Amino acid sequence: MNFYEQLPVFTEFEHFTNTDHFKPIPRDWILFITDVNGSTSAIKEGRYKEVNTVGAASIVVARKAMKRQDFPFIFGGDGATLLVPENFGQAVANELCALKRLAKENFSLDLRIGMVSMSELYDAGLEIHVAKYEMTRGRSIAVLRGDGLGQAEEWIKNKGHRYHANETKNIVTDLTGLSCRWQPFPSKNGKILNLIILSRRGAKAYEEILNQLKKIFPAGFDSLNPATSPGQTYKSIWQCLKDEHKYHSTIFTLAYLKRFLEIIPAVIIFKYKLPIPFLRRYATSMASHSDFRKFDNALRMVLDCELDQIQKVKVLLTNLHREGTVYYGTFESDNSLMTCFVEGLNQGEHIHFMDGENGGYAMAAIELKKQMKQELNSPS
């Protein structure tokens, strides 16, 4: 059992503001950051679902390398942040490099992979702390904070090959467990809002931000979870096969045969809503297993909002930005996207990565980074 698996959990998401829940990542761990290079162009071409798939696949292949041990990760839309023990570092790097090839050959996407040792961050006076938020019994996601996150991303993007992951074995990977068989979920309230909020005044500022947001959303954030949409529809068998053959380097493998044999009954059951109790329980539990809200130095949420609520959020964030309290990014879409990582159908054995259609988190991040750049370039 590794350090992360032994961490106690907290069960109320808003408690991410409590520093008592956090522990420093061990010095002998490694931080990986992946992202799709050129994702904006792919979004313009209408391929954001494929970008999402490759981003989520980073977590799937790392889980394989970790032999299904738990580790901290955050899905970011066009990539992911991963933290793993040093003794698994090379195995994870190998799997990610194999994913990079798969993404290039089957999706025509360029996955950038960077890795930074925690020891280097600590030597530079930087830290990363982690806590575990239990979304539902048996399924937790990481909550991350610390100045090491931003610095590691800057090193990876600006210091070339020094932080690029290299593989020691030329392996072939597949995305067993990853699936995207649900059609985009239509908003039931008005619009899907992707929201990223970065405090400029430390962790305590998030408490006040959450209090202000609760006034706009008095029914609570759970009521805004896009995975509760009543408009959930399953893709056809043909659509599933067309999409998911890309998850394998070749269809002439046992892994693909298993996927093929799984797709046919899954479509029949879920598309036509057959009354099979334990499978219906799985479908109804997707909302409680979805990562529609998360924190990694920034508060990130995908919310199904009424139009007037979105306007109130924007007014609030505009005012907080003018006061110098936050940077923020928002993006609206008609539908949400869900990418599923399913290791089993029981409680705690699956997780569903949420995003907004047509750019979601990636487009909200562009707005946030634009604000930061303007601030940097403005005369003092």
C-alpha positions in Angstrom: 0.0 0.0 0.0 1.5 3.4 -1.0 1.4 6.7 0.7 -1.7 7.9 -1.2 -3.8 4.8 -0.5 -3.3 5.3 3.3 -4.5 8.9 3.3 -7.8 9.4 5.2 -10.7 10.8 3.1 -13.0 13.7 3.5 -16.6 13.5 2.2 -17.8 17.1 1.8 -16.2 18.7 -1.3 -16.2 22.2 0.2 -13.8 21.0 2.8 -10.9 21.2 0.3 -10.4 24.6 1.9 -9.3 22.9 5.1 -5.5 22.5 5.1 -5.7 19.8 7.8 -6.8 17.3 5.1 -3.6 17.8 3.1 -0.3 15.9 3.3 2.9 16.7 1.3 3.7 14.4 -1.6 6.8 12.3 -0.7 10.1 13.4 -2.0 10.7 10.2 -3.9 7.5 10.6 -6.1 7.2 11.8 -9.7 4.8 14.3 -11.2 3.6 13.7 -14.7 1.7 16.3 -16.7 0.1 15.4 -20.1 -1.7 17.6 -22.5 -2.7 17.5 -26.2 -0.4 19.8 -28.1 -2.5 21.8 -30.6 -5.8 21.0 -28.9 -7.3 24.4 -29.9 -7.0 23.4 -33.6 -8.6 20.0 -32.9 -11.4 21.8 -31.1 -12.0 24.0 -34.2 -12.2 20.9 -36.2 -15.0 19.5 -34.0 -12.7 16.8 -32.4 -12.9 17.8 -28.7 -14.4 14.4 -27.8 -11.2 12.8 -29.2 -9.1 15.2 -27.2 -11.0 14.3 -24.1 -10.5 10.6 -24.8 -6.7 10.9 -25.1 -6.6 13.1 -22.0 -8.5 10.6 -19.9 -6.4 7.8 -21.4 -3.4 9.1 -19.6 -5.0 8.1 -16.4 -6.1 4.7 -17.7 -2.6 3.6 -18.9 -1.0 5.0 -15.7 -3.4 2.9 -13.7 -2.3 -0.2 -15.7 1.4 0.6 -15.0 0.6 1.1 -11.3 -0.9 -2.4 -11.2 -4.2 -0.9 -10.2 -2.8 0.8 -7.1 -4.4 4.1 -6.4 -2.5 7.3 -7.1 -3.4 11.0 -7.3 -4.7 12.3 -10.6 -6.7 15.1 -12.0 -8.4 15.0 -15.4 -8.1 18.4 -17.1 -10.0 18.0 -20.4 -7.1 17.9 -22.8 -4.7 16.1 -20.5 -4.1 15.0 -16.9 -1.9 15.5 -13.9 -0.6 12.3 -12.3 1.6 11.7 -9.2 3.2 8.2 -8.8 5.9 6.6 -6.6 9.4 6.7 -8.0 9.5 2.9 -8.3 6.6 3.0 -10.8 7.9 6.1 -12.6 9.5 4.4 -15.5 6.6 1.9 -16.0 4.2 4.9 -16.2 6.5 6.7 -18.6 6.6 3.7 -20.8 2.9 3.4 -20.9 2.4 7.1 -21.6 4.9 7.0 -24.4 3.0 4.1 -25.9 -0.2 6.1 -25.5 1.6 9.0 -27.3 2.2 6.7 -30.3 -1.4 5.4 -30.2 -2.8 9.0 -30.1 -0.6 10.0 -33.1 -1.5 6.9 -35.2 -5.2 6.5 -34.4 -6.3 10.0 -33.4 -3.8 12.2 -35.2 -3.2 14.0 -31.9 0.1 14.9 -30.4 0.2 14.1 -26.7 2.9 16.0 -24.8 4.2 14.1 -21.7 6.3 15.8 -19.1 7.8 14.4 -15.8 9.3 16.3 -12.9 10.8 14.6 -9.8 9.3 15.8 -6.5 12.9 16.0 -5.2 13.7 18.7 -7.7 10.7 20.7 -6.8 11.5 20.4 -3.1 15.1 21.5 -3.7 13.7 24.6 -5.5 11.6 25.4 -2.4 8.4 24.3 -4.0 5.7 21.9 -2.6 2.7 19.9 -3.6 0.2 18.7 -1.1 -2.6 16.1 -1.6 -5.9 15.2 0.0 -8.6 12.6 -0.9 -12.2 13.6 -1.6 -14.5 10.6 -1.4 -17.1 11.2 -4.1 -19.0 8.1 -3.1 -18.3 5.0 -1.0 -15.1 3.4 -2.4 -14.3 6.0 -5.0 -12.1 9.0 -4.2 -10.3 11.6 -6.3 -7.3 13.6 -5.4 -7.3 17.3 -4.4 -4.0 19.0 -5.0 -2.5 22.3 -3.8 0.9 23.9 -3.8 3.2 26.1 -5.9 5.0 23.1 -7.4 2.1 22.4 -9.8 2.4 25.7 -11.7 6.2 25.6 -11.7 6.3 22.1 -13.0 4.0 22.9 -15.9 6.1 25.9 -16.8 9.3 23.8 -16.8 7.7 21.1 -18.9 6.4 23.6 -21.5 9.5 26.0 -21.6 12.6 23.9 -20.9 12.4 21.4 -23.8 13.6 17.9 -23.6 14.9 18.1 -20.0 11.5 17.2 -18.6 10.1 15.0 -21.5 9.3 11.5 -20.6 11.4 8.8 -22.3 10.5 5.1 -22.5 13.0 2.3 -21.9 10.8 -0.4 -23.5 9.0 -0.1 -26.8 5.7 -1.4 -25.6 2.2 -1.4 -27.1 -0.7 -0.2 -25.0 -4.5 -0.4 -25.2 -7.2 1.5 -23.5 -9.0 -1.4 -21.8 -11.6 -0.1 -19.4 -12.0 3.3 -21.2 -15.2 3.8 -23.0 -17.2 6.7 -24.3 -20.5 5.1 -25.3 -23.0 7.8 -24.1 -24.1 10.5 -26.5 -23.4 14.1 -25.2 -25.8 14.9 -22.4 -28.1 17.8 -23.2 -28.4 20.5 -20.5 -31.6 20.2 -18.6 -31.4 23.7 -17.1 -30.2 25.9 -19.9 -26.4 25.7 -20.5 -23.4 23.7 -19.4 -20.9 26.0 -17.7 -17.2 25.1 -17.5 -15.7 27.1 -14.7 -12.1 27.5 -13.6 -11.3 29.9 -10.7 -7.7 30.5 -9.5 -7.4 32.5 -6.2 -4.7 35.2 -6.1 -5.1 35.5 -2.3 -4.4 32.0 -1.1 -6.5 29.0 -0.2 -8.7 30.9 2.3 -10.2 33.0 -0.4 -12.0 29.9 -1.8 -14.2 29.8 1.3 -15.7 33.2 0.4 -15.9 32.3 -3.3 -17.9 29.1 -2.4 -20.2 31.1 -0.1 -20.9 33.5 -2.9 -21.5 30.7 -5.4 -23.9 29.0 -3.0 -26.1 32.2 -3.0 -26.3 31.8 -6.8 -27.0 28.1 -6.5 -29.1 27.7 -3.4 -30.1 24.1 -4.3 -26.4 23.1 -4.0 -23.8 21.9 -6.5 -25.0 18.4 -6.6 -28.2 19.6 -8.3 -26.0 21.0 -11.1 -24.2 17.7 -11.8 -24.5 17.3 -15.6 -24.4 13.5 -15.2 -27.9 13.7 -13.7 -29.3 14.7 -17.1 -32.5 12.8 -18.0 -31.5 13.0 -21.7 -28.9 10.2 -21.4 -28.8 8.1 -24.6 -26.4 5.3 -25.7 -24.6 5.2 -29.0 -25.4 2.6 -31.6 -23.3 -0.6 -31.9 -21.8 0.8 -35.1 -20.9 4.1 -33.5 -19.2 2.3 -30.5 -17.2 0.1 -32.8 -16.2 3.0 -35.0 -15.0 5.0 -32.1 -13.4 2.3 -29.9 -11.3 0.4 -32.5 -9.0 3.4 -32.1 -8.4 2.4 -28.5 -6.2 -0.5 -29.8 -3.2 -0.5 -32.0 -4.8 -3.4 -33.9 -8.2 -5.1 -33.8 -6.5 -8.5 -34.0 -6.0 -8.8 -30.3 -7.7 -10.5 -27.4 -8.3 -7.1 -25.7 -10.2 -5.8 -28.8 -12.2 -9.1 -29.1 -13.3 -8.7 -25.5 -14.3 -5.1 -26.2 -16.2 -6.2 -29.3 -18.1 -8.8 -27.3 -18.8 -6.4 -24.5 -20.2 -3.6 -26.8 -23.0 -5.6 -28.3 -24.9 -6.5 -25.1 -24.0 -3.2 -23.5 -25.7 -1.3 -26.3 -28.8 -3.5 -26.3 -29.1 -3.2 -22.5 -28.5 0.6 -22.1 -29.8 1.9 -25.4 -33.1 0.1 -25.1 -33.1 0.4 -21.3 -33.7 -3.2 -20.5 -34.8 -3.7 -16.8 -31.7 -5.6 -15.6 -31.4 -4.4 -11.9 -27.7 -4.3 -11.3 -27.0 -2.7 -14.7 -29.6 -0.1 -14.1 -28.0 0.6 -10.7 -24.7 1.2 -12.5 -26.4 3.7 -14.8 -28.1 5.6 -12.0 -24.8 5.7 -10.0 -22.8 7.4 -12.7 -23.7 10.9 -11.2 -22.2 10.0 -7.8 -19.1 8.6 -9.6 -18.5 11.7 -11.8 -15.7 14.2 -11.3 -17.9 17.3 -12.2 -16.0 19.3 -9.5 -12.3 19.1 -8.5 -9.5 21.2 -7.2 -5.8 21.4 -8.2 -4.8 24.8 -7.0 -7.8 26.0 -9.1 -11.4 25.3 -8.5 -12.8 23.5 -11.6 -16.4 22.6 -12.2 -18.8 21.5 -14.9 -22.3 22.7 -14.0 -25.7 22.5 -15.6 -27.0 26.0 -15.0 -29.9 28.3 -15.8 -29.0 31.2 -18.0 -29.6 33.8 -15.3 -27.3 31.8 -12.9 -24.5 31.9 -15.5 -24.9 35.7 -15.8 -24.7 36.1 -12.0 -21.5 33.9 -11.9 -19.9 36.0 -14.5 -20.8 39.3 -12.7 -19.4 37.8 -9.5 -16.1 36.7 -11.1 -15.7 39.9 -13.0 -15.9 41.8 -9.8 -13.5 39.5 -8.0 -11.1 39.8 -10.9 -11.2 43.6 -10.8 -10.5 43.5 -7.1 -7.4 41.4 -7.7 -8.9 38.3 -5.9 -9.1 35.8 -8.8 -8.2 34.8 -12.3 -11.0 32.9 -14.0 -12.2 31.3 -17.2 -15.6 30.2 -18.3 -17.1 28.4 -21.3 -20.7 27.6 -22.2 -22.0 24.7 -24.3 -25.3 23.0 -24.9 -24.1 19.6 -23.9 -21.7 17.9 -21.5 -19.4 15.1 -22.4 -18.7 12.0 -20.3 -15.7 9.7 -20.7 -15.9 6.5 -18.6 -13.2 4.4 -16.9 -14.9 1.2 -15.9 -13.0 -1.5 -14.0 -16.2 -3.0 -12.7 -19.9 -2.2 -12.4 -20.1 -2.3 -8.6 -20.0 0.7 -6.2 -16.6 2.4 -6.4 -15.3 0.5 -9.4 -15.9 3.1 -12.1 -15.3 6.9 -12.6 -16.8 9.2 -15.1 -14.8 12.2 -16.4 -17.0 15.2 -17.1 -16.4 18.1 -19.5 -18.3 20.5 -21.7 -18.8 20.0 -25.4 -16.8 22.0 -28.0 -13.9 23.0 -25.8 -15.0 22.9 -22.2 -12.1 23.1 -19.8 -9.6 23.8 -22.6 -11.4 26.9 -23.7 -12.0 28.1 -20.1 -8.3 27.7 -19.5 -7.4 29.9 -22.5 -9.5 32.7 -21.0 -7.9 32.3 -17.6 -4.3 32.3 -19.1 -5.2 35.4 -21.1 -6.1 37.2 -17.9 -2.8 36.2 -16.3 -0.8 37.3 -19.4 -2.5 40.6 -19.5 -1.7 41.1 -15.8 1.9 40.2 -16.4 2.2 42.6 -19.3 0.3 45.5 -17.8 2.4 48.5 -16.6 2.9 48.5 -12.8 
